[in-house]
Amino acid sequence: MKIYTKTGDDGTTGLFGGGRVRKASTRVEAYGTVDELNACLGLAATEPLGDEVHAALASIQGDLFTLGAELACVPGKEEKLRLRLLDESDVCRLEELIDALDPRLAPLTTFVLPGGTKAAAMLHLARTVCRRAERAIHALDDTPTRPAVVQYLNRLSDLLFVMARFANHAAGRADVPWNPTRTSA
């Protein structure tokens, strides 16, 4: 199988289930952003984060592949994927991870800036890409998205925030507090 097909040279791409859409469509933007998020998580996973976080990231990356496949499918043809789509149980799994990691962290007393360790900064970057993916899914113009998809991404961004803080904590680094320096005129 060749990597290149030349079928996208006209500015369109194929969807699972048939049909072609413009590469600039909101659907391609949505699944492309999910793919970008997955790549961010792959980069973060190259850092020393501990077995618990690495296992969670590996599972999440698989989830994001499933989610991307669903978004890359013609609406209403998802059964052609022959995949178990993300559902409430996946959202609950993310909540359980948050509930397992967050109590180990110092309580938040201020907003935190992305940073501290390289791993934390990468997870914060992934969190912002996750939020963008969520916005892109809300912008889909061809069909409403299943609630579990939006809930999953919303919880994932929360988990990535906690994981970023956990990465700093595990490395013995404090979160970077936001100290507003501007005063109102």
ChimeraX commands (.cxc) that place a marker at each C-alpha (Angstrom):
marker #1 position 0.00,0.00,0.00 radius 0.5
marker #1 position 1.40,3.36,-1.00 radius 0.5
marker #1 position 1.46,6.25,1.45 radius 0.5
marker #1 position 0.41,8.77,-1.16 radius 0.5
marker #1 position -2.79,8.46,-3.16 radius 0.5
marker #1 position -2.86,11.83,-4.97 radius 0.5
marker #1 position -6.63,11.93,-4.36 radius 0.5
marker #1 position -6.21,14.92,-2.03 radius 0.5
marker #1 position -4.40,17.04,-4.57 radius 0.5
marker #1 position -7.68,18.78,-5.39 radius 0.5
marker #1 position -8.10,20.04,-1.81 radius 0.5
marker #1 position -10.52,17.33,-0.70 radius 0.5
marker #1 position -10.22,14.28,1.49 radius 0.5
marker #1 position -12.24,11.10,1.82 radius 0.5
marker #1 position -14.36,10.22,4.83 radius 0.5
marker #1 position -15.01,6.73,6.19 radius 0.5
marker #1 position -18.35,5.59,4.81 radius 0.5
marker #1 position -17.87,7.34,1.47 radius 0.5
marker #1 position -17.93,10.86,0.25 radius 0.5
marker #1 position -15.36,13.62,0.08 radius 0.5
marker #1 position -15.14,16.95,1.87 radius 0.5
marker #1 position -12.96,20.01,1.56 radius 0.5
marker #1 position -9.78,19.79,3.62 radius 0.5
marker #1 position -10.79,23.16,5.08 radius 0.5
marker #1 position -14.13,21.79,6.34 radius 0.5
marker #1 position -15.06,22.00,10.02 radius 0.5
marker #1 position -15.08,18.18,10.18 radius 0.5
marker #1 position -11.48,17.89,8.97 radius 0.5
marker #1 position -10.49,20.69,11.37 radius 0.5
marker #1 position -12.08,18.77,14.25 radius 0.5
marker #1 position -10.44,15.40,13.59 radius 0.5
marker #1 position -7.18,17.09,12.64 radius 0.5
marker #1 position -7.12,18.84,16.01 radius 0.5
marker #1 position -7.80,15.53,17.78 radius 0.5
marker #1 position -4.84,14.08,15.84 radius 0.5
marker #1 position -2.69,17.05,16.90 radius 0.5
marker #1 position -3.72,16.43,20.52 radius 0.5
marker #1 position -2.71,12.79,20.16 radius 0.5
marker #1 position 0.71,13.86,18.86 radius 0.5
marker #1 position 1.11,16.24,21.82 radius 0.5
marker #1 position 0.38,13.35,24.19 radius 0.5
marker #1 position 2.90,11.18,22.36 radius 0.5
marker #1 position 5.51,13.88,22.87 radius 0.5
marker #1 position 4.62,14.27,26.56 radius 0.5
marker #1 position 4.88,10.49,26.98 radius 0.5
marker #1 position 8.57,10.66,26.05 radius 0.5
marker #1 position 9.18,12.38,29.40 radius 0.5
marker #1 position 9.60,10.59,32.74 radius 0.5
marker #1 position 6.06,10.75,34.14 radius 0.5
marker #1 position 5.79,7.50,36.10 radius 0.5
marker #1 position 4.08,4.26,35.19 radius 0.5
marker #1 position 0.60,5.40,36.25 radius 0.5
marker #1 position 0.60,8.48,34.01 radius 0.5
marker #1 position 2.30,6.66,31.12 radius 0.5
marker #1 position -0.35,3.92,31.21 radius 0.5
marker #1 position -3.12,6.53,31.27 radius 0.5
marker #1 position -1.60,8.41,28.33 radius 0.5
marker #1 position -1.31,5.21,26.28 radius 0.5
marker #1 position -4.97,4.44,26.92 radius 0.5
marker #1 position -6.00,7.99,26.09 radius 0.5
marker #1 position -4.04,7.92,22.84 radius 0.5
marker #1 position -6.01,4.84,21.81 radius 0.5
marker #1 position -9.24,6.64,22.74 radius 0.5
marker #1 position -8.25,9.63,20.63 radius 0.5
marker #1 position -7.63,7.39,17.62 radius 0.5
marker #1 position -11.14,6.02,18.05 radius 0.5
marker #1 position -12.54,9.52,18.44 radius 0.5
marker #1 position -10.68,10.74,15.37 radius 0.5
marker #1 position -12.03,7.82,13.35 radius 0.5
marker #1 position -15.57,8.66,14.44 radius 0.5
marker #1 position -15.10,12.29,13.41 radius 0.5
marker #1 position -13.55,11.22,10.09 radius 0.5
marker #1 position -16.67,9.21,9.29 radius 0.5
marker #1 position -19.67,10.32,7.28 radius 0.5
marker #1 position -22.27,11.26,9.91 radius 0.5
marker #1 position -24.68,8.36,10.37 radius 0.5
marker #1 position -22.23,5.77,9.00 radius 0.5
marker #1 position -20.25,5.15,12.21 radius 0.5
marker #1 position -21.22,1.47,12.25 radius 0.5
marker #1 position -18.90,0.99,9.26 radius 0.5
marker #1 position -15.98,1.65,11.60 radius 0.5
marker #1 position -16.67,-1.55,13.56 radius 0.5
marker #1 position -15.29,0.12,16.69 radius 0.5
marker #1 position -16.64,0.59,20.16 radius 0.5
marker #1 position -17.15,4.33,20.26 radius 0.5
marker #1 position -16.33,6.33,23.36 radius 0.5
marker #1 position -19.14,6.45,25.87 radius 0.5
marker #1 position -19.95,7.43,29.45 radius 0.5
marker #1 position -17.70,4.69,30.83 radius 0.5
marker #1 position -14.71,6.36,29.16 radius 0.5
marker #1 position -15.67,9.72,30.65 radius 0.5
marker #1 position -15.93,8.03,34.07 radius 0.5
marker #1 position -12.47,6.48,33.59 radius 0.5
marker #1 position -11.02,9.98,33.12 radius 0.5
marker #1 position -12.86,11.24,36.20 radius 0.5
marker #1 position -11.43,8.33,38.21 radius 0.5
marker #1 position -7.91,9.29,37.10 radius 0.5
marker #1 position -8.50,12.89,38.13 radius 0.5
marker #1 position -9.85,11.70,41.49 radius 0.5
marker #1 position -6.77,9.48,41.97 radius 0.5
marker #1 position -4.15,12.13,41.13 radius 0.5
marker #1 position -5.63,15.38,42.41 radius 0.5
marker #1 position -5.67,14.53,46.15 radius 0.5
marker #1 position -1.89,14.01,46.00 radius 0.5
marker #1 position -1.39,17.64,44.99 radius 0.5
marker #1 position -1.28,20.78,47.08 radius 0.5
marker #1 position -4.60,22.64,46.97 radius 0.5
marker #1 position -4.79,25.35,44.34 radius 0.5
marker #1 position -4.64,28.85,45.78 radius 0.5
marker #1 position -3.96,30.73,42.56 radius 0.5
marker #1 position -4.06,30.26,38.82 radius 0.5
marker #1 position -0.97,28.47,37.50 radius 0.5
marker #1 position 1.00,29.21,34.38 radius 0.5
marker #1 position 2.09,26.44,32.03 radius 0.5
marker #1 position 5.59,25.44,33.04 radius 0.5
marker #1 position 7.69,24.06,35.82 radius 0.5
marker #1 position 9.11,20.93,34.27 radius 0.5
marker #1 position 9.32,20.16,30.56 radius 0.5
marker #1 position 6.81,17.33,31.06 radius 0.5
marker #1 position 4.34,19.67,32.78 radius 0.5
marker #1 position 4.70,22.25,30.02 radius 0.5
marker #1 position 4.02,19.55,27.40 radius 0.5
marker #1 position 0.91,18.42,29.26 radius 0.5
marker #1 position -0.31,22.02,29.53 radius 0.5
marker #1 position 0.21,22.38,25.78 radius 0.5
marker #1 position -1.79,19.20,25.23 radius 0.5
marker #1 position -4.52,20.65,27.49 radius 0.5
marker #1 position -4.83,23.75,25.32 radius 0.5
marker #1 position -4.97,21.66,22.14 radius 0.5
marker #1 position -7.65,19.53,23.82 radius 0.5
marker #1 position -9.71,22.67,24.48 radius 0.5
marker #1 position -9.30,23.67,20.84 radius 0.5
marker #1 position -10.46,20.20,19.74 radius 0.5
marker #1 position -13.51,20.62,21.94 radius 0.5
marker #1 position -14.29,24.00,20.34 radius 0.5
marker #1 position -13.76,22.53,16.86 radius 0.5
marker #1 position -16.26,19.77,17.59 radius 0.5
marker #1 position -18.81,22.31,18.76 radius 0.5
marker #1 position -18.30,24.12,15.45 radius 0.5
marker #1 position -19.20,21.10,13.28 radius 0.5
marker #1 position -21.73,22.33,10.80 radius 0.5
marker #1 position -22.97,19.05,9.33 radius 0.5
marker #1 position -24.35,17.20,12.36 radius 0.5
marker #1 position -24.53,17.41,16.14 radius 0.5
marker #1 position -21.86,15.47,17.98 radius 0.5
marker #1 position -22.71,12.76,20.47 radius 0.5
marker #1 position -22.64,14.12,24.05 radius 0.5
marker #1 position -20.03,11.54,25.13 radius 0.5
marker #1 position -17.53,13.01,22.65 radius 0.5
marker #1 position -17.77,16.51,24.09 radius 0.5
marker #1 position -17.83,15.21,27.67 radius 0.5
marker #1 position -14.74,13.09,27.02 radius 0.5
marker #1 position -12.72,16.02,25.70 radius 0.5
marker #1 position -13.92,18.29,28.49 radius 0.5
marker #1 position -12.83,15.78,31.14 radius 0.5
marker #1 position -9.60,15.08,29.29 radius 0.5
marker #1 position -8.59,18.74,29.43 radius 0.5
marker #1 position -9.23,18.68,33.19 radius 0.5
marker #1 position -7.16,15.51,33.52 radius 0.5
marker #1 position -4.30,17.02,31.52 radius 0.5
marker #1 position -4.27,20.02,33.87 radius 0.5
marker #1 position -4.05,17.68,36.86 radius 0.5
marker #1 position -1.39,15.56,35.12 radius 0.5
marker #1 position 0.69,18.69,34.43 radius 0.5
marker #1 position 0.53,19.62,38.11 radius 0.5
marker #1 position 1.28,16.01,39.03 radius 0.5
marker #1 position 4.36,16.03,36.76 radius 0.5
marker #1 position 5.70,19.07,38.61 radius 0.5
marker #1 position 4.87,17.52,41.98 radius 0.5
marker #1 position 6.56,14.21,41.11 radius 0.5
marker #1 position 9.69,16.09,40.03 radius 0.5
marker #1 position 9.73,18.16,43.23 radius 0.5
marker #1 position 8.98,21.37,41.33 radius 0.5
marker #1 position 6.33,23.84,42.33 radius 0.5
marker #1 position 3.65,24.95,39.91 radius 0.5
marker #1 position 4.33,28.35,38.39 radius 0.5
marker #1 position 1.85,30.73,40.02 radius 0.5
marker #1 position 0.23,33.51,38.06 radius 0.5
marker #1 position 1.04,36.79,39.72 radius 0.5
marker #1 position -0.87,39.55,37.96 radius 0.5
marker #1 position 1.34,42.60,37.64 radius 0.5
marker #1 position -1.02,44.94,35.88 radius 0.5
marker #1 position -3.16,47.27,37.85 radius 0.5
marker #1 position -6.27,48.94,36.56 radius 0.5
marker #1 position -5.91,52.56,35.51 radius 0.5
marker link #1:1,2 radius 0.2
marker link #1:2,3 radius 0.2
marker link #1:3,4 radius 0.2
marker link #1:4,5 radius 0.2
marker link #1:5,6 radius 0.2
marker link #1:6,7 radius 0.2
marker link #1:7,8 radius 0.2
marker link #1:8,9 radius 0.2
marker link #1:9,10 radius 0.2
marker link #1:10,11 radius 0.2
marker link #1:11,12 radius 0.2
marker link #1:12,13 radius 0.2
marker link #1:13,14 radius 0.2
marker link #1:14,15 radius 0.2
marker link #1:15,16 radius 0.2
marker link #1:16,17 radius 0.2
marker link #1:17,18 radius 0.2
marker link #1:18,19 radius 0.2
marker link #1:19,20 radius 0.2
marker link #1:20,21 radius 0.2
marker link #1:21,22 radius 0.2
marker link #1:22,23 radius 0.2
marker link #1:23,24 radius 0.2
marker link #1:24,25 radius 0.2
marker link #1:25,26 radius 0.2
marker link #1:26,27 radius 0.2
marker link #1:27,28 radius 0.2
marker link #1:28,29 radius 0.2
marker link #1:29,30 radius 0.2
marker link #1:30,31 radius 0.2
marker link #1:31,32 radius 0.2
marker link #1:32,33 radius 0.2
marker link #1:33,34 radius 0.2
marker link #1:34,35 radius 0.2
marker link #1:35,36 radius 0.2
marker link #1:36,37 radius 0.2
marker link #1:37,38 radius 0.2
marker link #1:38,39 radius 0.2
marker link #1:39,40 radius 0.2
marker link #1:40,41 radius 0.2
marker link #1:41,42 radius 0.2
marker link #1:42,43 radius 0.2
marker link #1:43,44 radius 0.2
marker link #1:44,45 radius 0.2
marker link #1:45,46 radius 0.2
marker link #1:46,47 radius 0.2
marker link #1:47,48 radius 0.2
marker link #1:48,49 radius 0.2
marker link #1:49,50 radius 0.2
marker link #1:50,51 radius 0.2
marker link #1:51,52 radius 0.2
marker link #1:52,53 radius 0.2
marker link #1:53,54 radius 0.2
marker link #1:54,55 radius 0.2
marker link #1:55,56 radius 0.2
marker link #1:56,57 radius 0.2
marker link #1:57,58 radius 0.2
marker link #1:58,59 radius 0.2
marker link #1:59,60 radius 0.2
marker link #1:60,61 radius 0.2
marker link #1:61,62 radius 0.2
marker link #1:62,63 radius 0.2
marker link #1:63,64 radius 0.2
marker link #1:64,65 radius 0.2
marker link #1:65,66 radius 0.2
marker link #1:66,67 radius 0.2
marker link #1:67,68 radius 0.2
marker link #1:68,69 radius 0.2
marker link #1:69,70 radius 0.2
marker link #1:70,71 radius 0.2
marker link #1:71,72 radius 0.2
marker link #1:72,73 radius 0.2
marker link #1:73,74 radius 0.2
marker link #1:74,75 radius 0.2
marker link #1:75,76 radius 0.2
marker link #1:76,77 radius 0.2
marker link #1:77,78 radius 0.2
marker link #1:78,79 radius 0.2
marker link #1:79,80 radius 0.2
marker link #1:80,81 radius 0.2
marker link #1:81,82 radius 0.2
marker link #1:82,83 radius 0.2
marker link #1:83,84 radius 0.2
marker link #1:84,85 radius 0.2
marker link #1:85,86 radius 0.2
marker link #1:86,87 radius 0.2
marker link #1:87,88 radius 0.2
marker link #1:88,89 radius 0.2
marker link #1:89,90 radius 0.2
marker link #1:90,91 radius 0.2
marker link #1:91,92 radius 0.2
marker link #1:92,93 radius 0.2
marker link #1:93,94 radius 0.2
marker link #1:94,95 radius 0.2
marker link #1:95,96 radius 0.2
marker link #1:96,97 radius 0.2
marker link #1:97,98 radius 0.2
marker link #1:98,99 radius 0.2
marker link #1:99,100 radius 0.2
marker link #1:100,101 radius 0.2
marker link #1:101,102 radius 0.2
marker link #1:102,103 radius 0.2
marker link #1:103,104 radius 0.2
marker link #1:104,105 radius 0.2
marker link #1:105,106 radius 0.2
marker link #1:106,107 radius 0.2
marker link #1:107,108 radius 0.2
marker link #1:108,109 radius 0.2
marker link #1:109,110 radius 0.2
marker link #1:110,111 radius 0.2
marker link #1:111,112 radius 0.2
marker link #1:112,113 radius 0.2
marker link #1:113,114 radius 0.2
marker link #1:114,115 radius 0.2
marker link #1:115,116 radius 0.2
marker link #1:116,117 radius 0.2
marker link #1:117,118 radius 0.2
marker link #1:118,119 radius 0.2
marker link #1:119,120 radius 0.2
marker link #1:120,121 radius 0.2
marker link #1:121,122 radius 0.2
marker link #1:122,123 radius 0.2
marker link #1:123,124 radius 0.2
marker link #1:124,125 radius 0.2
marker link #1:125,126 radius 0.2
marker link #1:126,127 radius 0.2
marker link #1:127,128 radius 0.2
marker link #1:128,129 radius 0.2
marker link #1:129,130 radius 0.2
marker link #1:130,131 radius 0.2
marker link #1:131,132 radius 0.2
marker link #1:132,133 radius 0.2
marker link #1:133,134 radius 0.2
marker link #1:134,135 radius 0.2
marker link #1:135,136 radius 0.2
marker link #1:136,137 radius 0.2
marker link #1:137,138 radius 0.2
marker link #1:138,139 radius 0.2
marker link #1:139,140 radius 0.2
marker link #1:140,141 radius 0.2
marker link #1:141,142 radius 0.2
marker link #1:142,143 radius 0.2
marker link #1:143,144 radius 0.2
marker link #1:144,145 radius 0.2
marker link #1:145,146 radius 0.2
marker link #1:146,147 radius 0.2
marker link #1:147,148 radius 0.2
marker link #1:148,149 radius 0.2
marker link #1:149,150 radius 0.2
marker link #1:150,151 radius 0.2
marker link #1:151,152 radius 0.2
marker link #1:152,153 radius 0.2
marker link #1:153,154 radius 0.2
marker link #1:154,155 radius 0.2
marker link #1:155,156 radius 0.2
marker link #1:156,157 radius 0.2
marker link #1:157,158 radius 0.2
marker link #1:158,159 radius 0.2
marker link #1:159,160 radius 0.2
marker link #1:160,161 radius 0.2
marker link #1:161,162 radius 0.2
marker link #1:162,163 radius 0.2
marker link #1:163,164 radius 0.2
marker link #1:164,165 radius 0.2
marker link #1:165,166 radius 0.2
marker link #1:166,167 radius 0.2
marker link #1:167,168 radius 0.2
marker link #1:168,169 radius 0.2
marker link #1:169,170 radius 0.2
marker link #1:170,171 radius 0.2
marker link #1:171,172 radius 0.2
marker link #1:172,173 radius 0.2
marker link #1:173,174 radius 0.2
marker link #1:174,175 radius 0.2
marker link #1:175,176 radius 0.2
marker link #1:176,177 radius 0.2
marker link #1:177,178 radius 0.2
marker link #1:178,179 radius 0.2
marker link #1:179,180 radius 0.2
marker link #1:180,181 radius 0.2
marker link #1:181,182 radius 0.2
marker link #1:182,183 radius 0.2
marker link #1:183,184 radius 0.2
marker link #1:184,185 radius 0.2
view
